[in-house]
Amino acid sequence: MKIVHFADTHIDMVSQGRRDPASGLPIRVLDFLKALDEIVDTAIRERADLVLFAGDAYRDRTPVPTFQREFGKRIMRLSEARVPTLLLVGNHDLSPAFGRAHALQEFETLQVPYVRVSRMPELLGPAELFGAPVQVLTLPWLNRSGLMSAKEPAGEGAQDIFTQMETAVNETVAKLLAQARPDLPLILAAHASVQGALYGAERSVMLGGDLVLSGSLVRNPRFSYVALGHIHKAQNLNEGLQPPVVYPGSIERVDFGEVADEKKFVIAHVQPGEATRVEWRKLPGRRFIDRSVKVEKPEEIMPACLAALPGPDELRDAIVRLSVAYPHEYEALLDETELRRLAESAFEFHLQRRPQMKSRVRLPEDQSLTSLSPLEMLEIYWRTRQEPPESVEELQKLAAEILSQSMQPAGPE
């Protein structure tokens, strides 16, 4: 079997900025859709036996209808090509309230041909997967209200709740495993965190607390392949061993936290009685360039910035960040207009100014802050700001006048 596995499309995660004049869509949204098109084209062209999406289609469960339309177009292409497609509901697709509609609801409600949505733990076979000769045990995003709705929590603390949830998950998986046929490959598809996984920048976009699946659960030799979603960094948690336990990662970079991450999807080659082979496919992805400089002399500030920036060809269409650390008194020497002119071929250019204050003035060992008067403390503050002596003298005079007035007794009302 050839299984196309991807996750975390988040097509509207970055929906601000310049728009495409032809479609009216944000250009960054088009970046995500371009990656999704590559996955769909591959599945159709290479005749995948199953497409498995491991959750998180959008930024949240209430996407703008325009973005729903664009995601739906790609899934409908798979449906029209008669490619069996399984969509897991992720945490960003799901309402925290039990029983509310999720972001993938339309595919389930309209019963789109060749598309199956899984919103609760279940075991799916060829009958549910439109003839695909495989079984999939699904663990969509599991929140407390959904998993514990039939149980009365025995503890009140968060750790007690997660312990009970972990027990409930293990019991659910054991029951479903007992129902699995021995003559068909068995896939575990889960939208969850797994012990030992390396997190990417999604820590800034995750919603709520995580239930962490144990390594022993996902490495069960009963599984031929484990298809995961939720963590944006591509990785195989069982590298070189069976079954492969794979996060394909998000399909496009969200921010500079993912600057070094290659964006990918996976084709898993599953054959009964043989080791599953994992084939990583790279996605185009908009380039991110992150450079930083630190200067200590005034004559160095612009030459250092110019040396840090790549040439126009490398900058072209990239999202660029230049962080510059310098003594705060050099602020006026940083020519932002010139830097933006040099980076005009970039898609976006972000200049991050980092003016540095010199280390604070230390009090003598025999002197404490509480022993100082307000004016003495204020004078120390001016010294840390490195204000000119003449300015300090004038400021101290003004401060003395203000303090003197504030300490005078109030007159009759």
WOZI-V677414 format. One record per residue. RES is the residue in three letters. SS is DSSP state (hx for helix, st for strand, lp for the rest). NEAR is the number of other ideal C-beta (glycine too) atoms within 10 Angstrom. Layout:
RES/SS/NEAR
RES/SS/NEAR
This chain:
MET/lp/19
LYS/st/16
ILE/st/27
VAL/st/27
HIS/st/28
PHE/st/28
ALA/lp/30
ASP/lp/28
THR/lp/25
HIS/lp/22
ILE/lp/27
ASP/lp/22
MET/lp/22
VAL/lp/20
SER/lp/17
GLN/lp/8
GLY/lp/12
ARG/lp/10
ARG/st/15
ASP/lp/12
PRO/lp/7
ALA/lp/7
SER/lp/13
GLY/lp/8
LEU/lp/17
PRO/st/19
ILE/hx/17
ARG/hx/25
VAL/hx/24
LEU/hx/18
ASP/hx/21
PHE/hx/28
LEU/hx/21
LYS/hx/15
ALA/hx/23
LEU/hx/24
ASP/hx/15
GLU/hx/18
ILE/hx/25
VAL/hx/23
ASP/hx/12
THR/hx/16
ALA/hx/24
ILE/hx/17
ARG/hx/9
GLU/lp/11
ARG/lp/9
ALA/lp/25
ASP/lp/17
LEU/st/26
VAL/st/27
LEU/st/29
PHE/st/30
ALA/lp/27
GLY/lp/27
ASP/lp/31
ALA/lp/28
TYR/lp/21
ARG/lp/20
ASP/lp/17
ARG/lp/21
THR/lp/10
PRO/lp/20
VAL/lp/13
PRO/hx/8
THR/hx/14
PHE/hx/21
GLN/hx/18
ARG/hx/10
GLU/hx/20
PHE/hx/22
GLY/hx/18
LYS/hx/13
ARG/hx/16
ILE/hx/22
MET/hx/16
ARG/hx/16
LEU/hx/22
SER/hx/17
GLU/hx/12
ALA/lp/16
ARG/lp/12
VAL/lp/21
PRO/lp/23
THR/st/28
LEU/st/27
LEU/st/23
LEU/st/30
VAL/lp/25
GLY/lp/28
ASN/hx/23
HIS/hx/26
ASP/hx/24
LEU/lp/27
SER/lp/15
PRO/lp/13
ALA/lp/9
PHE/lp/13
GLY/lp/8
ARG/lp/11
ALA/lp/14
HIS/lp/19
ALA/lp/22
LEU/lp/28
GLN/hx/15
GLU/hx/15
PHE/hx/18
GLU/hx/17
THR/hx/10
LEU/lp/10
GLN/lp/9
VAL/lp/19
PRO/lp/12
TYR/lp/20
VAL/st/22
ARG/st/22
VAL/st/22
SER/st/24
ARG/lp/19
MET/lp/12
PRO/lp/19
GLU/st/16
LEU/st/18
LEU/st/19
GLY/lp/16
PRO/lp/14
ALA/lp/7
GLU/lp/16
LEU/lp/21
PHE/lp/17
GLY/lp/13
ALA/lp/26
PRO/lp/15
VAL/lp/24
GLN/st/23
VAL/st/26
LEU/st/24
THR/st/25
LEU/st/26
PRO/lp/28
TRP/lp/26
LEU/lp/23
ASN/lp/20
ARG/hx/18
SER/hx/13
GLY/hx/20
LEU/hx/21
MET/lp/16
SER/lp/10
ALA/lp/7
LYS/lp/11
GLU/lp/6
PRO/lp/12
ALA/lp/9
GLY/lp/11
GLU/lp/7
GLY/lp/9
ALA/hx/10
GLN/hx/8
ASP/hx/12
ILE/hx/18
PHE/hx/16
THR/hx/13
GLN/hx/18
MET/hx/20
GLU/hx/17
THR/hx/11
ALA/hx/17
VAL/hx/20
ASN/hx/14
GLU/hx/10
THR/hx/17
VAL/hx/21
ALA/hx/11
LYS/hx/11
LEU/hx/19
LEU/hx/15
ALA/hx/8
GLN/hx/11
ALA/lp/17
ARG/lp/11
PRO/lp/7
ASP/lp/8
LEU/lp/16
PRO/lp/24
LEU/st/22
ILE/st/27
LEU/st/26
ALA/st/26
ALA/st/27
HIS/st/28
ALA/lp/25
SER/st/18
VAL/st/23
GLN/lp/12
GLY/lp/13
ALA/lp/20
LEU/lp/10
TYR/lp/14
GLY/lp/23
ALA/hx/17
GLU/hx/21
ARG/hx/10
SER/hx/9
VAL/lp/19
MET/lp/16
LEU/lp/16
GLY/lp/11
GLY/lp/12
ASP/lp/16
LEU/lp/19
VAL/st/15
LEU/st/24
SER/lp/13
GLY/hx/14
SER/hx/9
LEU/hx/20
VAL/hx/23
ARG/lp/18
ASN/lp/16
PRO/lp/8
ARG/lp/12
PHE/lp/25
SER/lp/25
TYR/st/27
VAL/st/28
ALA/st/30
LEU/st/29
GLY/st/29
HIS/lp/26
ILE/lp/26
HIS/lp/28
LYS/lp/19
ALA/lp/22
GLN/st/18
ASN/st/17
LEU/lp/20
ASN/lp/17
GLU/lp/10
GLY/lp/6
LEU/lp/12
GLN/lp/14
PRO/lp/24
PRO/st/24
VAL/st/27
VAL/st/26
TYR/st/28
PRO/lp/31
GLY/lp/27
SER/lp/32
ILE/lp/26
GLU/lp/26
ARG/lp/26
VAL/lp/22
ASP/lp/15
PHE/hx/17
GLY/hx/19
GLU/hx/20
VAL/lp/14
ALA/lp/11
ASP/lp/19
GLU/lp/13
LYS/lp/20
LYS/st/20
PHE/st/25
VAL/st/24
ILE/st/19
ALA/st/26
HIS/st/14
VAL/lp/22
GLN/lp/12
PRO/lp/12
GLY/lp/6
GLU/lp/11
ALA/lp/13
THR/lp/20
ARG/st/12
VAL/st/18
GLU/st/12
TRP/st/14
ARG/st/15
LYS/st/11
LEU/lp/22
PRO/lp/13
GLY/lp/20
ARG/lp/20
ARG/lp/16
PHE/st/20
ILE/st/19
ASP/st/15
ARG/st/14
SER/st/12
VAL/st/19
LYS/st/12
VAL/lp/20
GLU/lp/12
LYS/lp/10
PRO/hx/13
GLU/hx/10
GLU/hx/16
ILE/hx/20
MET/hx/16
PRO/hx/11
ALA/hx/16
CYS/hx/22
LEU/hx/13
ALA/hx/10
ALA/hx/15
LEU/lp/19
PRO/lp/15
GLY/lp/9
PRO/hx/12
ASP/hx/7
GLU/hx/13
LEU/hx/20
ARG/lp/13
ASP/lp/11
ALA/lp/17
ILE/st/23
VAL/st/23
ARG/st/18
LEU/st/20
SER/st/16
VAL/st/23
ALA/st/14
TYR/st/23
PRO/st/17
HIS/hx/13
GLU/hx/13
TYR/hx/18
GLU/hx/11
ALA/hx/7
LEU/hx/14
LEU/lp/17
ASP/lp/14
GLU/hx/13
THR/hx/7
GLU/hx/12
LEU/hx/19
ARG/hx/12
ARG/hx/10
LEU/hx/17
ALA/lp/21
GLU/lp/10
SER/lp/16
ALA/lp/22
PHE/lp/19
GLU/st/16
PHE/st/21
HIS/st/13
LEU/st/15
GLN/st/12
ARG/st/13
ARG/st/12
PRO/st/13
GLN/st/14
MET/lp/10
LYS/lp/12
SER/lp/7
ARG/lp/10
VAL/lp/11
ARG/lp/8
LEU/lp/12
PRO/lp/6
GLU/lp/6
ASP/lp/6
GLN/lp/11
SER/lp/9
LEU/hx/9
THR/hx/6
SER/hx/9
LEU/lp/14
SER/lp/9
PRO/hx/11
LEU/hx/11
GLU/hx/12
MET/hx/11
LEU/hx/17
GLU/hx/18
ILE/hx/15
TYR/hx/13
TRP/hx/18
ARG/hx/14
THR/hx/12
ARG/lp/14
GLN/lp/12
GLU/lp/15
PRO/lp/9
PRO/hx/9
GLU/hx/8
SER/hx/11
VAL/hx/17
GLU/hx/12
GLU/hx/12
LEU/hx/16
GLN/hx/15
LYS/hx/10
LEU/hx/9
ALA/hx/15
ALA/hx/13
GLU/hx/10
ILE/hx/11
LEU/hx/13
SER/hx/9
GLN/hx/8
SER/hx/7
MET/hx/7
GLN/lp/7
PRO/lp/4
ALA/lp/5
GLY/lp/5
PRO/lp/3
GLU/lp/3
